[in-house]
Amino acid sequence: GGGRGGRGGGFRGRGRGGGFDAGPPASVMEVGSFVHGCEGELVFKSTLSTDKVPRFNVPVYKENKAQIGQIDEILGPIHKVHFTVKPGQGIQPESFEEGNKIFINPESIRNLTDFTNPPKGRGRGGGRGGGRGG
């Protein structure tokens, strides 16, 4: 048996199916375009402005608000963000074509600075190894 194992990446949070039964949002905005399928998941290139990223474990939709799945991992450098979507039941990666658009609840978008500029004063053990020599 055994699970899939840790396939690299520090952001890999897992939700408990949150959002799957909440129904579609009142409005959606474009978040990405399909690149390819990989290991049963869907890989998308972000179409958001470079200072925005989608949140983890939030539902994603077609333009008609039909749910496709939820965001699983955020990948790539900060100026070329990609993300994977874990498809919902009955959603086949083979049914997507390159360039297909995907949509998200606008409230599920975060500022990139939330990741690149973490709050100060968290006691991250800074300063170790300094002050030697002289």
Residue pairs with C-beta under 8 A, 6 or more apart in sequence:
6 12
9 73
9 75
11 56
11 73
11 74
12 72
12 73
13 56
13 57
14 57
15 56
15 57
15 70
18 57
19 57
19 58
19 59
19 70
20 59
20 67
20 70
20 88
22 59
24 61
24 65
24 66
24 67
25 61
25 65
25 105
25 106
25 107
27 105
27 106
28 61
28 63
28 65
28 103
28 104
28 105
28 106
29 103
29 104
29 106
29 109
30 47
30 101
30 102
30 103
31 44
31 46
31 47
31 48
31 54
31 60
31 102
31 103
31 104
31 109
32 44
32 45
32 46
32 47
32 48
32 54
32 82
32 83
32 101
32 102
33 44
33 45
33 47
33 98
33 99
33 100
33 101
33 102
34 42
34 43
34 44
34 96
34 97
34 98
34 99
34 100
34 101
34 102
35 43
35 44
35 45
35 82
35 98
36 43
36 98
37 43
37 93
37 94
37 96
38 84
38 93
40 87
40 93
41 72
41 84
41 85
41 86
41 87
41 93
42 68
42 69
42 84
42 85
42 87
42 93
42 96
43 75
43 82
43 83
43 84
44 82
44 83
44 84
44 85
44 102
45 80
45 81
45 82
46 53
46 54
46 81
46 82
46 83
47 101
48 54
48 81
48 109
50 78
50 79
50 81
50 112
51 111
51 112
51 113
52 109
52 110
52 111
52 112
53 74
53 81
53 109
53 110
53 111
53 112
53 114
53 115
54 60
54 71
54 74
54 83
54 104
54 108
54 109
54 110
55 71
55 108
55 109
55 110
56 71
56 72
56 73
56 74
57 70
57 71
57 72
58 70
58 71
58 104
58 105
58 108
59 67
59 69
59 70
59 104
59 105
59 108
60 67
60 68
60 69
60 70
60 71
60 85
60 102
60 103
60 104
61 67
61 68
61 102
61 103
61 104
62 68
62 102
62 103
63 101
63 103
65 103
67 88
68 85
68 87
68 88
68 91
68 102
69 85
69 86
69 87
69 88
69 91
70 85
70 86
70 88
71 83
71 84
71 85
71 86
71 104
72 83
72 84
72 85
72 86
73 83
73 84
74 81
74 82
74 83
75 81
75 82
75 83
75 84
76 82
78 112
78 115
78 116
85 102
87 93
